[in-house]
Amino acid sequence: MVLSISLFLFSCGGYTTKEIETETKDFVLKSISETLDISSSNMEIKEYGLVQESDNVYSGLLKTKYEDMTQTWDVRVIWDHSTDKYTVTWELTDEK
């Protein structure tokens, strides 16, 4: 039964939270670097994790290191399962 559910989800384009993390991580970093006008190659991802809030909404934290600072960002991903496209928003919550 689990196999048939997995096959059904796969055939419908279902993604795991881990796959969505992988798919969006570089996009979030690029969005932050472009908005703040810094090179994404100078930012290092320390941690990135999402949890599923609802059918198509995921939220989590991104921790980055830039120069000698560590930043924590709140991230929200809205995934459109019918088109496999997503919208990402982020906000700086802590900088040390």
C-alpha positions as CSV (number, residue, x, y, z in Angstrom):
1,M,0.0,0.0,0.0
2,V,2.8,2.4,0.8
3,L,4.4,1.7,-2.5
4,S,1.2,2.4,-4.4
5,I,0.8,5.7,-2.5
6,S,4.4,6.7,-3.3
7,L,3.9,5.8,-6.9
8,F,0.7,7.9,-7.0
9,L,2.4,10.9,-5.5
10,F,5.4,10.6,-7.8
11,S,3.2,10.4,-10.9
12,C,1.3,13.5,-9.7
13,G,4.5,15.5,-9.3
14,G,4.6,15.2,-5.5
15,Y,7.8,16.5,-3.9
16,T,9.2,15.8,-0.5
17,T,10.1,18.7,1.8
18,K,13.7,17.7,1.4
19,E,13.4,18.0,-2.4
20,I,11.8,21.4,-2.1
21,E,14.7,22.5,0.2
22,T,17.2,21.3,-2.4
23,E,15.3,23.0,-5.2
24,T,14.9,26.4,-3.5
25,K,18.1,26.8,-1.5
26,D,20.3,28.3,-4.2
27,F,17.4,30.5,-5.4
28,V,16.9,32.0,-1.9
29,L,20.6,32.7,-1.6
30,K,20.6,34.3,-5.1
31,S,17.6,36.4,-4.2
32,I,19.2,37.6,-1.0
33,S,22.5,38.5,-2.6
34,E,20.8,40.4,-5.5
35,T,18.5,42.3,-3.2
36,L,21.4,43.3,-0.8
37,D,23.8,43.8,-3.8
38,I,26.4,41.3,-2.6
39,S,28.0,38.4,-4.3
40,S,26.3,35.1,-3.5
41,S,29.7,33.4,-3.8
42,N,30.7,35.4,-0.7
43,M,27.8,33.9,1.3
44,E,28.0,30.4,2.8
45,I,25.0,28.4,3.7
46,K,25.4,27.0,7.2
47,E,21.9,25.5,7.6
48,Y,18.7,25.4,5.6
49,G,15.6,23.5,6.6
50,L,11.9,23.7,5.8
51,V,8.8,22.3,7.4
52,Q,5.5,21.8,5.6
53,E,2.8,24.1,7.0
54,S,0.0,23.1,4.7
55,D,-0.4,21.4,1.3
56,N,1.7,23.9,-0.6
57,V,3.3,26.2,2.0
58,Y,6.6,25.5,3.6
59,S,8.6,27.7,6.1
60,G,11.9,27.4,7.8
61,L,15.2,29.0,8.6
62,L,18.3,29.7,6.5
63,K,21.6,30.4,8.3
64,T,24.3,32.0,6.3
65,K,27.8,33.3,6.9
66,Y,28.9,36.5,5.2
67,E,32.3,37.9,6.0
68,D,32.5,37.6,9.8
69,M,28.8,37.7,10.4
70,T,26.2,35.0,10.8
71,Q,22.7,35.8,9.6
72,T,19.4,34.0,10.3
73,W,16.6,34.3,7.8
74,D,13.0,33.3,8.0
75,V,12.0,31.7,4.7
76,R,8.6,30.9,3.3
77,V,8.0,28.9,0.1
78,I,4.7,28.6,-1.7
79,W,4.8,25.7,-4.1
80,D,2.3,25.5,-7.0
81,H,2.0,21.7,-7.5
82,S,0.1,22.1,-10.8
83,T,3.0,24.0,-12.5
84,D,5.9,23.0,-10.2
85,K,6.8,26.7,-9.7
86,Y,7.3,28.3,-6.4
87,T,7.4,31.7,-4.8
88,V,9.9,32.4,-2.1
89,T,10.0,35.2,0.5
90,W,12.6,35.8,3.2
91,E,13.3,38.1,6.0
92,L,16.5,38.7,8.1
93,T,15.7,37.9,11.8
94,D,19.2,37.9,13.4
95,E,22.7,39.0,12.6
96,K,25.7,38.4,14.8
